[in-house]
Amino acid sequence: MNFKGLSRDDAFFHLYNDSLDSLCLTDNQRHGLLFYLGSNLSFAWSESVSISYQSIVSNYSDVEHYANRYISLYCGMDLINENLNDFFEEALNLFYTADYILRSLGDSEPTDLKDSFRHYKGIDGTLDIKMLNPNFDQDWIENFNFNAPKRLALFNEIYYQLFEKLGSKLKKFGSNFEDSYRAGFHIASTGFHYDAKGTMSLLDSLFKAQPPVILALREAPSLYMAYGEEFRKNHIFTNILQLACQGNDQKLYMPIHWFHQKIFYVENSTSLQDIWDFSNTEKWLELINRIFSAGTWIKDTLSETDKSYFMKSEQVFNDSVKGASIDIEDFFRLMNTLMYDKYGMTAHEKGWNCAGEFMEFCALYFYETCLHTLCLKELDVSRFDSD
């Protein structure tokens, strides 16, 4: 495909940057994240990876038209920063290392990826990517805690470490944010052009393990193209919540989704209420308490909802709440324990990689609190000093 002359969509560009801004990433993390998201674009026309593919293609004359539009939403994809040619091999080494770590966390020994690649001498005179001879980041491997619980918090740590490492190298080559996005796309699309199977093997475990906050950004282009008006109405917090729960029973999720719109958004608006400022680290402990309190209000708000379906569901992580009468302080402790046992996340204002990770925690905390509240027979709030 020829990507020359493709210009960005200004509306999407600003929406996407607003979402990125809300994550409060370091410059290195943002560069690395954009590089990674750019590498995901190589799947733009693949039916198997875009959750909105069928809806999108039906609105476009052909798949190539869709792909060109999708790829250029954030920035034009003409020529990359030539200084980044020397960066590509370093990027591949970091992808190899992240892939090795993720595969090592699986149930079997990590396989040798060399067997997945075609045996060719090089791509061309300007991009000599040595896919068959990776140099692992040994410091990263040696310092990684492979014994940590295999939960969402651990996978978040892998991704943010990858982004930080990618970004620190990208900045040395004079990359701006759009350069980083383009570079990710070009390195992956070049790999897919010459060796689709090998490149897919390299990136496969990274794509499968994406945390909800990363998935929300990855799916933003397809959601924008398929459901533009609805997409514009949602803060990234809502997209994180939706994608975190996309595999869940929708009969459980939809009442909670409806309720979250009442709790978090200004009435008849697309803006979050001011009290939900995830960027202010000094308010994070207050927000944790507020999220919990708001989640418990669902029992009164949806008092006429038939709870029998919730009571029977196997997706309720802690069965002890079903039909239980519990003091709210005990319920608070139960929910905080659940967040660690299920996600490896601690309900605390410190220890987060960025505001985006904390926002992800809040979305999950809200969902789980709502779900488990709806299973209770009675919640005693007499000892709780709520907001």
C-alpha positions as CSV (number, residue, x, y, z in Angstrom):
1,M,0.0,0.0,0.0
2,N,1.1,3.6,-0.7
3,F,0.7,5.8,2.3
4,K,2.1,9.0,0.7
5,G,-0.2,12.0,0.9
6,L,-2.5,10.5,3.7
7,S,-3.3,13.3,6.1
8,R,-4.5,13.0,9.7
9,D,-8.0,13.5,10.9
10,D,-7.8,16.6,13.1
11,A,-10.8,15.7,15.2
12,F,-9.4,12.3,16.0
13,F,-5.9,13.7,16.6
14,H,-7.2,16.0,19.3
15,L,-9.4,13.4,20.9
16,Y,-6.6,10.9,21.0
17,N,-4.1,13.4,22.5
18,D,-6.7,14.3,25.1
19,S,-6.9,10.7,26.1
20,L,-3.1,10.4,26.2
21,D,-2.9,13.6,28.3
22,S,-5.3,12.1,30.8
23,L,-2.9,9.2,31.4
24,C,-0.2,11.7,32.7
25,L,2.6,9.6,31.2
26,T,6.2,10.5,31.4
27,D,7.7,11.7,28.0
28,N,9.5,8.4,27.7
29,Q,6.3,6.4,28.4
30,R,4.3,8.4,25.9
31,H,6.9,7.9,23.2
32,G,7.1,4.2,23.8
33,L,3.3,3.8,24.0
34,L,2.8,5.6,20.7
35,F,5.5,3.5,19.1
36,Y,3.8,0.4,20.4
37,L,0.3,1.6,19.2
38,G,1.8,2.4,15.8
39,S,3.0,-1.2,15.5
40,N,-0.6,-2.3,16.2
41,L,-1.8,-0.5,13.1
42,S,-0.4,-3.2,10.9
43,F,-3.5,-5.2,11.8
44,A,-5.9,-2.5,10.8
45,W,-7.4,-4.4,7.9
46,S,-7.4,-7.8,9.7
47,E,-10.8,-9.2,10.6
48,S,-9.5,-11.1,13.5
49,V,-8.2,-8.3,15.7
50,S,-10.5,-5.3,15.4
51,I,-13.6,-5.6,17.6
52,S,-15.5,-3.3,15.2
53,Y,-14.2,-4.5,11.9
54,Q,-17.5,-5.5,10.3
55,S,-19.2,-2.3,11.3
56,I,-16.3,-0.2,9.9
57,V,-15.9,-2.0,6.5
58,S,-19.6,-1.7,5.8
59,N,-19.2,2.1,5.8
60,Y,-16.3,2.1,3.3
61,S,-16.0,1.2,-0.4
62,D,-13.3,-1.4,0.1
63,V,-10.8,-2.8,2.6
64,E,-7.9,-0.7,1.3
65,H,-9.9,2.5,1.7
66,Y,-10.7,1.5,5.3
67,A,-7.0,0.6,5.9
68,N,-5.7,3.9,4.5
69,R,-8.2,5.9,6.5
70,Y,-7.5,3.9,9.7
71,I,-3.8,4.2,9.5
72,S,-3.7,7.9,8.9
73,L,-6.2,9.0,11.6
74,Y,-3.6,10.2,14.1
75,C,-0.9,11.3,11.7
76,G,0.1,11.1,8.1
77,M,2.2,8.0,7.2
78,D,4.6,9.2,4.6
79,L,8.3,9.3,5.4
80,I,9.6,8.4,8.8
81,N,12.3,10.3,10.6
82,E,15.5,8.9,9.0
83,N,17.4,9.1,12.2
84,L,15.1,6.3,13.5
85,N,16.5,3.7,11.0
86,D,19.2,2.8,13.5
87,F,16.6,2.5,16.3
88,F,14.7,-0.3,14.7
89,E,17.1,-3.1,15.7
90,E,17.1,-1.8,19.3
91,A,13.2,-1.7,19.3
92,L,13.1,-5.3,18.1
93,N,15.5,-6.4,20.9
94,L,13.1,-4.8,23.4
95,F,10.1,-6.5,21.8
96,Y,12.0,-9.8,22.0
97,T,12.7,-9.3,25.6
98,A,9.1,-8.4,26.5
99,D,7.9,-11.4,24.5
100,Y,10.4,-13.7,26.4
101,I,9.2,-12.4,29.7
102,L,5.5,-12.9,28.8
103,R,6.1,-16.4,27.5
104,S,8.1,-17.2,30.6
105,L,5.1,-16.4,32.7
106,G,3.0,-18.9,30.7
107,D,2.5,-22.6,31.6
108,S,5.3,-23.8,29.4
109,E,8.9,-22.9,28.6
110,P,9.3,-20.0,26.2
111,T,10.0,-21.2,22.6
112,D,12.9,-20.1,20.5
113,L,11.4,-17.5,18.1
114,K,14.1,-18.0,15.6
115,D,12.2,-21.1,14.3
116,S,9.3,-18.9,13.4
117,F,11.1,-16.6,11.0
118,R,12.1,-17.1,7.4
119,H,15.8,-17.3,6.9
120,Y,16.6,-14.2,4.8
121,K,19.8,-12.0,4.8
122,G,18.1,-8.7,5.3
123,I,15.2,-6.5,4.2
124,D,16.9,-3.8,2.1
125,G,19.7,-1.4,2.1
126,T,18.2,1.0,4.6
127,L,16.5,-1.3,7.0
128,D,18.8,-4.2,7.9
129,I,16.7,-5.7,10.7
130,K,18.5,-8.7,12.2
131,M,15.4,-10.6,13.4
132,L,17.2,-13.9,13.8
133,N,19.9,-12.6,16.2
134,P,18.2,-10.8,19.1
135,N,20.1,-9.2,21.9
136,F,18.0,-9.5,24.9
137,D,17.9,-6.8,27.5
138,Q,19.6,-8.9,30.2
139,D,19.2,-6.3,32.9
140,W,15.5,-6.2,32.4
141,I,15.3,-10.0,32.5
142,E,17.6,-10.4,35.6
143,N,15.7,-7.7,37.6
144,F,12.2,-8.9,36.6
145,N,10.3,-10.7,39.4
146,F,9.1,-13.8,37.7
147,N,7.6,-15.1,41.0
148,A,5.1,-12.2,41.3
149,P,1.5,-13.2,41.0
150,K,0.4,-13.5,37.4
151,R,-2.3,-10.8,37.5
152,L,-3.1,-7.6,35.7
153,A,-0.8,-5.5,37.9
154,L,2.2,-7.6,36.7
155,F,1.3,-7.3,33.1
156,N,0.9,-3.5,33.5
157,E,4.4,-3.4,34.9
158,I,5.8,-5.2,31.8
159,Y,4.1,-2.8,29.5
160,Y,5.1,0.4,31.3
161,Q,8.7,-0.9,31.5
162,L,8.7,-1.6,27.8
163,F,7.3,1.9,27.0
164,E,9.9,3.6,29.3
165,K,12.7,1.7,27.6
166,L,11.4,2.3,24.1
167,G,10.8,6.0,24.8
168,S,14.2,6.6,26.3
169,K,15.8,5.3,23.1
170,L,13.4,7.1,20.8
171,K,14.2,10.5,22.3
172,K,17.9,9.9,21.7
173,F,17.2,9.7,18.0
174,G,15.3,13.0,18.0
175,S,11.8,11.5,17.7
176,N,8.7,13.6,18.4
177,F,5.5,11.9,19.4
178,E,4.1,11.6,15.8
179,D,7.5,10.2,14.7
180,S,7.3,7.6,17.3
181,Y,3.8,6.5,16.2
182,R,4.9,6.4,12.5
183,A,8.1,4.4,13.4
184,G,6.0,1.8,15.2
185,F,3.8,1.4,12.2
186,H,6.7,1.2,9.7
187,I,8.7,-1.3,11.6
188,A,5.7,-3.7,12.0
189,S,4.4,-3.3,8.5
190,T,7.9,-3.9,7.1
191,G,8.1,-7.1,9.1
192,F,4.7,-8.2,8.0
193,H,5.5,-7.5,4.4
194,Y,8.6,-9.7,4.4
195,D,7.7,-12.3,7.0
196,A,4.1,-12.1,8.3
197,K,4.3,-15.4,10.3
198,G,7.5,-14.5,12.1
199,T,6.5,-11.0,12.9
200,M,3.2,-12.2,14.2
201,S,5.0,-14.8,16.4
202,L,7.1,-12.0,17.8
203,L,4.2,-9.7,18.6
204,D,1.6,-12.3,19.5
205,S,2.1,-12.5,23.2
206,L,2.3,-8.7,23.5
207,F,-1.0,-8.3,21.7
208,K,-2.8,-10.9,23.8
209,A,-1.7,-9.6,27.2
210,Q,-2.7,-5.9,26.7
211,P,-4.2,-4.3,29.8
212,P,-7.5,-2.5,29.4
213,V,-6.0,1.0,29.3
214,I,-3.7,0.0,26.5
215,L,-6.5,-1.8,24.7
216,A,-8.7,1.3,25.0
217,L,-6.1,3.3,23.1
218,R,-5.4,0.5,20.6
219,E,-9.1,0.2,19.7
220,A,-9.8,3.9,19.6
221,P,-9.2,4.2,15.8
222,S,-11.7,1.5,15.0
223,L,-14.3,2.7,17.5
224,Y,-13.9,6.2,16.1
225,M,-14.5,5.0,12.5
226,A,-17.4,2.7,13.4
227,Y,-19.2,4.7,16.1
228,G,-17.8,8.3,15.7
229,E,-20.6,10.1,17.4
230,E,-20.8,7.7,20.4
231,F,-17.0,7.6,20.6
232,R,-16.8,11.4,21.0
233,K,-19.2,11.3,23.9
234,N,-17.0,8.9,26.0
235,H,-14.1,9.8,28.2
236,I,-11.3,7.2,28.1
237,F,-12.4,6.0,31.6
238,T,-15.6,4.7,30.0
239,N,-13.7,3.0,27.2
240,I,-11.4,1.3,29.7
241,L,-14.4,0.1,31.7
242,Q,-16.1,-1.2,28.5
243,L,-13.0,-3.1,27.2
244,A,-12.1,-4.4,30.6
245,C,-15.6,-6.0,30.7
246,Q,-16.0,-7.0,27.1
247,G,-15.7,-10.7,27.8
248,N,-18.1,-10.5,30.7
249,D,-21.8,-11.4,30.8
250,Q,-23.5,-8.3,29.3
251,K,-26.6,-8.9,31.5
252,L,-24.3,-8.2,34.4
253,Y,-22.4,-5.4,32.8
254,M,-25.1,-3.2,31.2
255,P,-26.9,-2.1,34.4
256,I,-23.5,-1.1,35.8
257,H,-22.6,0.7,32.6
258,W,-25.9,2.7,32.8
259,F,-25.2,3.5,36.5
260,H,-21.6,4.6,35.8
261,Q,-22.9,7.2,33.3
262,K,-25.1,8.7,36.1
263,I,-22.3,8.7,38.6
264,F,-19.3,10.0,36.6
265,Y,-20.7,12.3,33.9
266,V,-22.2,15.8,34.1
267,E,-25.9,15.4,33.4
268,N,-26.6,15.8,29.7
269,S,-22.9,16.2,29.0
270,T,-19.9,14.3,27.6
271,S,-17.7,15.6,30.4
272,L,-16.7,13.9,33.6
273,Q,-17.8,15.6,36.8
274,D,-15.0,17.7,38.4
275,I,-14.7,15.4,41.4
276,W,-13.4,12.6,39.1
277,D,-10.0,14.2,38.5
278,F,-7.7,11.2,38.0
279,S,-4.7,13.4,37.3
280,N,-4.5,14.9,40.8
281,T,-2.3,12.4,42.7
282,E,-3.0,14.2,46.0
283,K,-6.7,13.2,45.7
284,W,-6.2,9.5,44.8
285,L,-6.9,8.1,48.3
286,E,-10.0,10.3,48.4
287,L,-11.0,8.9,45.0
288,I,-10.6,5.3,46.1
289,N,-13.0,5.9,48.9
290,R,-15.4,7.8,46.7
291,I,-15.3,5.0,44.0
292,F,-16.2,2.5,46.7
293,S,-19.0,4.6,48.1
294,A,-20.5,5.3,44.6
295,G,-20.4,1.6,43.8
296,T,-22.5,0.7,46.8
297,W,-25.2,3.2,45.8
298,I,-26.2,1.0,43.0
299,K,-28.2,-1.2,45.4
300,D,-30.6,1.6,46.0
301,T,-30.5,3.1,42.5
302,L,-31.4,-0.3,41.0
303,S,-33.6,-1.5,43.8
304,E,-36.2,-2.8,41.5
305,T,-33.7,-4.9,39.4
306,D,-34.1,-8.6,39.7
307,K,-31.0,-9.8,41.6
308,S,-31.5,-13.5,41.0
309,Y,-29.4,-13.4,37.8
310,F,-26.5,-11.8,39.7
311,M,-26.8,-14.3,42.5
312,K,-26.5,-17.2,40.0
313,S,-23.6,-15.8,38.1
314,E,-20.2,-17.5,38.2
315,Q,-18.6,-14.2,37.3
316,V,-19.0,-13.0,40.9
317,F,-15.4,-13.4,42.2
318,N,-16.3,-13.7,45.9
319,D,-19.3,-16.0,46.3
320,S,-19.5,-15.1,50.0
321,V,-21.4,-11.9,49.3
322,K,-24.4,-13.7,47.7
323,G,-27.4,-13.2,50.0
324,A,-25.1,-11.9,52.8
325,S,-25.7,-9.2,55.3
326,I,-22.5,-7.3,55.9
327,D,-21.3,-4.1,57.6
328,I,-19.9,-1.6,55.1
329,E,-16.5,-1.4,56.7
330,D,-16.2,-5.2,56.4
331,F,-17.4,-4.9,52.8
332,F,-14.7,-2.2,52.1
333,R,-12.0,-4.6,53.4
334,L,-13.5,-7.4,51.4
335,M,-13.4,-5.4,48.2
336,N,-9.9,-4.2,48.7
337,T,-8.8,-7.8,49.3
338,L,-10.7,-8.9,46.1
339,M,-8.8,-6.3,44.0
340,Y,-5.5,-7.7,45.1
341,D,-6.5,-11.4,44.8
342,K,-8.0,-10.9,41.4
343,Y,-5.9,-8.2,39.8
344,G,-2.8,-7.9,42.0
345,M,-3.8,-4.2,42.6
346,T,-3.6,-2.5,46.0
347,A,-6.2,0.2,46.9
348,H,-3.6,2.8,47.7
349,E,-2.6,6.2,46.5
350,K,1.0,5.2,45.8
351,G,2.7,2.7,43.6
352,W,1.1,3.4,40.2
353,N,3.1,3.8,37.0
354,C,0.9,6.7,35.9
355,A,-2.6,8.2,36.3
356,G,-3.7,5.9,33.5
357,E,-3.0,2.8,35.5
358,F,-4.8,4.3,38.5
359,M,-7.8,5.1,36.3
360,E,-7.8,1.5,35.1
361,F,-7.8,0.4,38.8
362,C,-10.7,2.8,39.5
363,A,-12.8,1.4,36.6
364,L,-12.3,-2.2,37.7
365,Y,-12.9,-1.2,41.4
366,F,-16.2,0.5,40.5
367,Y,-17.3,-2.5,38.4
368,E,-16.5,-5.1,41.1
369,T,-18.0,-3.0,43.9
370,C,-21.2,-2.6,41.9
371,L,-21.4,-6.3,41.0
372,H,-20.8,-7.5,44.5
373,T,-23.1,-5.0,46.1
374,L,-26.0,-6.2,43.9
375,C,-25.5,-9.7,45.3
376,L,-25.9,-8.6,49.0
377,K,-29.0,-9.1,51.0
378,E,-28.3,-6.1,53.2
379,L,-25.5,-3.6,53.5
380,D,-25.3,-1.9,57.0
381,V,-24.0,1.7,56.5
382,S,-24.6,2.9,60.0
383,R,-20.8,3.0,60.9
384,F,-19.6,4.5,57.6
385,D,-18.9,8.2,57.2
386,S,-19.5,8.4,53.5
387,D,-19.2,11.4,51.1
